[in-house]
Amino acid sequence: MRTRKIPQRKCVACQQMMAKKELIRIVRSPAGETTIDLTGKKPGRGAYLCGKVSCFKLAKKSKAFDRALKAPVDVAIYDRLEAEFIQAQDEFEANKEHADDDGDE
């Protein structure tokens, strides 16, 4: 059986290529709402970040989301996303560890 190709994405802050499942997706929906997408399946334009707060702060400082999402992102949205990112980071790490445990079998 052939091995499957693992999708790779680049962190918009540190520019490191990683497996898609190891990154957190920020999505701008067709309605214009910017949110965190832990499933990776919400419709809209996405940008990927490492699971590190330092990468989020770098993306905020360099306005990486403005470029990646091809739309201006307000400072208030960055602040809201940062709070959500910190909460989602713990959930993301737990899901990633659970997936690693399942993959070892």
N, C-alpha and C positions, 0 to 999 in steps of 0.2 A: 504494500500500500504506500502511496506517495505521501510525503510529509507536507503538511499544509503551510503555506506562507503566512507568517505572522505580520499583520498590518503594522506599519511603523508611522509615527507622527512626531513632529518636532515641537518642543516646548517653546512658546512664543517669547519667553523671558530669557532662558539660558541657552536656547538654540540646540539643546541636546536631543538627538534622535532616540526614541524609546518605543517599546511596544505600546500600542494604542490602549491596552487594558491597564497600563501602569500610569496613565496620565488622567487628569481631571479635565473634562470638557466644559467650556463656557460657551453658551449658545445664544445667538440673537435670533429670536423667532421671526417668522414672516410678519407678525404684528408689531415688531420692533422692541419686544421685551427681552432684556438680557438677564439670563439666569444660569445657574450651575446645573449641568446635566450629568448625573452619576451613571445613568444607564447608557449614555452615548447614542441614544436613538431618537431624541427629540428632533423635530424638523427645524431647519434653519441653518444659518451659517455658524460654524464652530471654530473655536480656538482652544488649543490644548496647553495645559500647564502641568509641571511636575507637582507632586503632592507636598511641596515645601512652601511655607509662608514667605520665605526669602524670595522665591521666584515670583510669587504674587506681588510682593512689594516692588520688585524690579519691573514687572510688567506695568504696574500702576505708575511708577516714576517715568518710564519710557513711553507710556501711552501705547503699549503693544496691542491692547485690545482694540483701540481705534483703527489701527492698520489691519489687524487680522479679521475683524468683523466688518470691515469696510463701512463703518458708521461711527460718528462721534459718540463717545461714552462719557456721560456726565460724571463729575466728581462724586455726587451723591450715590450714583450707581456703583462706582468703584468702592465706596465705603460700605454699602450694603453687601456687595459681593465679597468683600474682605471678611465681614462678619460671617456670612454664609460659608465661605471657603474654610474658615477655621473650624466650624462645626462639621462641614462635609469631609474635612481631612481625616478626622477620626473614623467616620463611617467608611470612607474610602479605604483606609488602611486595614480596617477589620475585614472588609469584603475581599481585599487583595490577599490577605493572609488566608482567608477561608478558601479562596480559589486555588491558592498554592497548595493547601492541604489536599483538596480534591484532585489536583493534577498529579500528586505524588503516587496515587494508587494505581 
